[in-house]
Amino acid sequence: MTRSITDIIRERGAFLKGSAGSEEQARAHEPLLKAIEHNYTLFEPLRDGFLTRAGVEHEGVIGDDASLELIDHLLAQDIIRAEEGGYTASDSAARRFLSGGWLEELAWLAAMEAGADEAIYSQVLGWKVQDYYGENEIDVIVRKGERLGFVSCKALQSEFRPENRKHRNRLMDALHEADNLCDHFGREGERVGILVTTDLIDEVRDNAPRYMALMGKAAVLDVRVIPLEELEWEPLVAAMGEIVHGERKE
């Protein structure tokens, strides 16, 4: 009998702490999530506006059909609410969704579509070593048979600017965080990845990496970087499939 993620993690000296993200919620959000991934560069400024006290003014999106479609999806799911003059995040849960929760849900959906036997998202793992306790947040854990995979999701700005040190540091921190997950909880043959909403491939320069140090270190650490270029549904399912099935892209 195949064991669950809970059983496998427990064998590795850890345990799932608290409740994970809701599968029903992710399924209910599917049309919205696919609208966001298909129009992320439009969603990004809207998201930033929804998270401010002022919100997004009605006049700012009048005549913009794609943005209005996103707003309709968000209204239908009670992520934003219409107020006099504009739109703003509905509550704290909505703010978490807008800030990055949506990306974890999207990754979970893509993992299941890619053939995972089981997957969980927005989970905290607790662990104990001798008299020491700790915990790690893990955005997505997938299982295929007895093999696990781990994905860290980071909703960051889409445009990569080499001079933006803070952005570069956040990307590199995400890489190290993912590598640590695999070191602590992974086993040989299992894959780990980071899903980031940043454009990291320069198509004009023959698909050269925009952040060479990041991609080089990811190759050394065997961390699969899934950038903005693979956020569209089919490429995302293919990339998550590598994590699910323990494959390595040639």
C-alpha positions as CSV (number, residue, x, y, z in Angstrom):
1,M,0.0,0.0,0.0
2,T,1.4,3.4,-1.0
3,R,2.0,5.8,1.9
4,S,0.7,9.3,2.0
5,I,2.8,12.5,2.2
6,T,2.1,12.6,5.9
7,D,3.5,9.1,6.4
8,I,6.6,9.7,4.3
9,I,7.4,13.0,6.0
10,R,6.9,11.4,9.4
11,E,9.4,8.7,8.5
12,R,11.9,11.5,7.7
13,G,11.7,13.0,11.2
14,A,9.2,15.7,10.4
15,F,5.4,16.2,10.7
16,L,2.8,18.3,9.0
17,K,1.8,21.1,11.3
18,G,-1.7,22.5,11.1
19,S,-3.9,22.4,8.1
20,A,-2.8,22.9,4.5
21,G,-4.4,24.9,1.8
22,S,-7.9,23.8,0.7
23,E,-8.1,21.6,-2.4
24,E,-11.7,22.7,-2.9
25,Q,-10.7,26.4,-2.8
26,A,-8.0,25.8,-5.4
27,R,-10.4,24.0,-7.7
28,A,-13.0,26.7,-7.2
29,H,-10.4,29.4,-8.1
30,E,-9.2,27.6,-11.2
31,P,-10.7,30.0,-13.8
32,L,-9.4,32.9,-11.8
33,L,-5.9,31.4,-11.5
34,K,-5.7,30.6,-15.2
35,A,-6.7,34.2,-16.0
36,I,-4.0,35.5,-13.7
37,E,-1.2,33.3,-15.2
38,H,-2.3,34.2,-18.7
39,N,-2.3,37.9,-17.9
40,Y,0.3,38.3,-15.2
41,T,1.8,41.5,-16.4
42,L,-1.7,43.0,-16.3
43,F,-2.5,41.5,-12.9
44,E,0.7,42.7,-11.3
45,P,-0.1,46.5,-11.3
46,L,-3.7,45.7,-10.4
47,R,-2.6,43.6,-7.5
48,D,-0.3,46.3,-6.2
49,G,-3.3,48.7,-6.3
50,F,-5.7,46.4,-4.6
51,L,-3.3,46.0,-1.7
52,T,-3.2,49.8,-1.0
53,R,-5.7,51.7,1.0
54,A,-6.7,53.7,-2.0
55,G,-7.3,50.7,-4.2
56,V,-7.7,50.7,-8.0
57,E,-9.8,53.5,-9.4
58,H,-12.6,52.6,-11.8
59,E,-11.3,55.1,-14.3
60,G,-8.0,53.3,-14.4
61,V,-9.4,50.2,-16.1
62,I,-12.3,51.5,-18.1
63,G,-11.9,50.3,-21.7
64,D,-9.2,47.7,-20.8
65,D,-11.1,44.5,-21.5
66,A,-8.4,42.1,-20.2
67,S,-8.1,44.0,-16.9
68,L,-11.9,44.2,-16.6
69,E,-12.0,40.4,-17.1
70,L,-9.5,39.9,-14.3
71,I,-11.5,42.2,-12.1
72,D,-14.7,40.3,-12.8
73,H,-13.0,37.0,-11.8
74,L,-11.7,38.6,-8.6
75,L,-15.1,40.0,-7.7
76,A,-16.8,36.7,-8.4
77,Q,-14.5,35.0,-5.9
78,D,-14.8,37.8,-3.3
79,I,-11.1,38.5,-3.5
80,I,-11.8,42.2,-4.1
81,R,-14.8,44.4,-3.4
82,A,-16.2,47.3,-5.3
83,E,-16.3,50.6,-3.3
84,E,-17.2,54.1,-4.3
85,G,-14.6,55.1,-6.9
86,G,-12.7,51.8,-7.1
87,Y,-11.8,48.3,-6.0
88,T,-9.8,47.0,-3.0
89,A,-8.9,43.7,-1.3
90,S,-11.8,42.2,0.5
91,D,-10.1,41.1,3.8
92,S,-6.9,39.6,5.2
93,A,-7.4,36.3,3.4
94,A,-7.9,38.1,0.1
95,R,-4.7,40.1,0.8
96,R,-2.8,36.8,1.3
97,F,-4.2,35.4,-1.9
98,L,-3.2,38.5,-3.9
99,S,0.2,38.7,-2.3
100,G,1.2,35.2,-3.4
101,G,-1.4,32.6,-2.2
102,W,-2.7,32.4,-5.8
103,L,0.7,31.1,-7.1
104,E,0.7,28.3,-4.6
105,E,-2.8,27.3,-5.6
106,L,-1.8,27.4,-9.3
107,A,1.3,25.3,-8.6
108,W,-0.9,22.7,-6.8
109,L,-3.4,22.6,-9.7
110,A,-0.5,22.2,-12.2
111,A,1.1,19.4,-10.1
112,M,-2.2,17.5,-10.1
113,E,-2.7,18.0,-13.8
114,A,0.9,16.7,-14.3
115,G,0.0,13.4,-12.7
116,A,0.8,13.7,-9.0
117,D,-0.8,11.1,-6.9
118,E,-1.1,13.6,-4.1
119,A,-0.1,17.2,-3.5
120,I,-0.6,19.7,-0.7
121,Y,0.1,23.5,-0.6
122,S,0.6,26.2,2.1
123,Q,1.9,23.7,4.6
124,V,4.2,24.1,7.6
125,L,6.5,21.2,8.5
126,G,7.6,20.8,12.1
127,W,10.7,18.8,13.1
128,K,12.7,17.8,16.1
129,V,16.4,16.8,16.3
130,Q,17.5,15.8,19.9
131,D,16.2,18.7,22.0
132,Y,15.9,21.1,19.2
133,Y,12.6,22.0,17.5
134,G,11.9,23.9,14.4
135,E,9.6,24.4,11.5
136,N,9.7,25.2,7.8
137,E,7.1,26.7,5.5
138,I,6.7,24.7,2.3
139,D,4.6,26.1,-0.5
140,V,3.9,22.8,-2.4
141,I,4.7,19.2,-1.7
142,V,3.9,16.6,-4.4
143,R,4.0,12.8,-4.3
144,K,4.2,10.2,-7.0
145,G,4.3,6.8,-5.6
146,E,6.9,6.9,-2.8
147,R,8.7,9.9,-4.3
148,L,8.2,13.4,-3.0
149,G,9.0,16.8,-4.7
150,F,9.1,20.3,-3.2
151,V,8.3,23.7,-4.8
152,S,8.8,27.1,-3.4
153,C,6.6,29.8,-4.9
154,K,7.6,33.4,-5.0
155,A,5.3,36.1,-6.5
156,L,7.9,38.8,-7.3
157,Q,8.0,41.7,-9.8
158,S,8.0,40.5,-13.4
159,E,10.7,42.7,-14.7
160,F,14.3,41.8,-13.9
161,R,16.7,44.7,-13.5
162,P,20.3,43.8,-12.8
163,E,20.8,47.0,-10.7
164,N,17.9,46.0,-8.4
165,R,19.9,44.4,-5.6
166,K,16.9,43.7,-3.4
167,H,15.2,41.8,-6.2
168,R,18.4,39.8,-7.0
169,N,18.7,38.9,-3.3
170,R,15.1,37.7,-3.0
171,L,15.6,35.4,-6.0
172,M,18.9,34.0,-4.6
173,D,17.3,33.6,-1.2
174,A,14.5,31.7,-2.8
175,L,17.0,29.4,-4.5
176,H,18.8,28.7,-1.2
177,E,15.5,28.1,0.6
178,A,14.5,25.5,-1.9
179,D,17.8,23.8,-1.8
180,N,17.6,23.6,2.0
181,L,14.2,22.0,1.8
182,C,15.6,19.2,-0.3
183,D,18.6,18.8,2.0
184,H,16.4,18.5,5.1
185,F,13.4,16.6,3.8
186,G,14.3,15.2,0.4
187,R,15.9,11.9,-0.7
188,E,18.1,11.0,-3.7
189,G,16.3,11.2,-7.0
190,E,13.7,13.7,-5.7
191,R,13.4,17.1,-7.2
192,V,12.9,20.6,-5.9
193,G,12.0,23.7,-7.7
194,I,11.3,27.4,-7.4
195,L,8.4,29.0,-9.2
196,V,8.9,32.7,-9.6
197,T,7.0,35.4,-11.5
198,T,10.1,37.1,-12.8
199,D,11.2,37.2,-16.5
200,L,14.6,35.5,-16.3
201,I,15.1,34.6,-20.0
202,D,16.2,37.1,-22.6
203,E,14.6,35.9,-25.8
204,V,16.2,38.7,-27.8
205,R,19.7,37.5,-26.8
206,D,19.1,33.9,-27.9
207,N,17.3,32.9,-24.6
208,A,20.3,33.9,-22.5
209,P,19.7,34.0,-18.7
210,R,19.1,37.5,-17.4
211,Y,20.6,36.5,-14.0
212,M,23.5,34.2,-14.8
213,A,24.6,33.7,-11.2
214,L,21.2,32.5,-10.2
215,M,20.8,30.1,-13.0
216,G,24.3,28.8,-12.7
217,K,23.9,28.1,-9.0
218,A,20.5,26.5,-9.6
219,A,22.2,24.1,-12.1
220,V,24.9,23.2,-9.5
221,L,22.3,22.7,-6.7
222,D,19.9,20.8,-9.1
223,V,17.1,23.2,-8.3
224,R,14.6,23.6,-11.2
225,V,13.9,27.3,-11.8
226,I,10.4,27.9,-13.3
227,P,10.3,31.6,-14.4
228,L,7.6,33.8,-15.8
229,E,8.2,32.4,-19.2
230,E,6.7,29.1,-18.1
231,L,3.8,30.5,-16.1
232,E,1.4,29.8,-19.0
233,W,-0.7,26.7,-18.2
234,E,0.8,24.1,-20.5
235,P,4.5,25.0,-19.9
236,L,3.8,25.2,-16.2
237,V,2.2,21.7,-16.2
238,A,5.2,20.4,-18.1
239,A,7.7,22.0,-15.6
240,M,5.7,20.8,-12.6
241,G,5.7,17.4,-14.2
242,E,9.5,17.3,-13.9
243,I,9.2,17.8,-10.1
244,V,6.4,15.2,-9.9
245,H,8.1,12.5,-11.9
246,G,11.7,13.3,-10.8
247,E,12.7,14.2,-14.4
248,R,15.5,16.5,-15.5
249,K,15.1,18.8,-18.5
250,E,17.7,18.2,-21.1
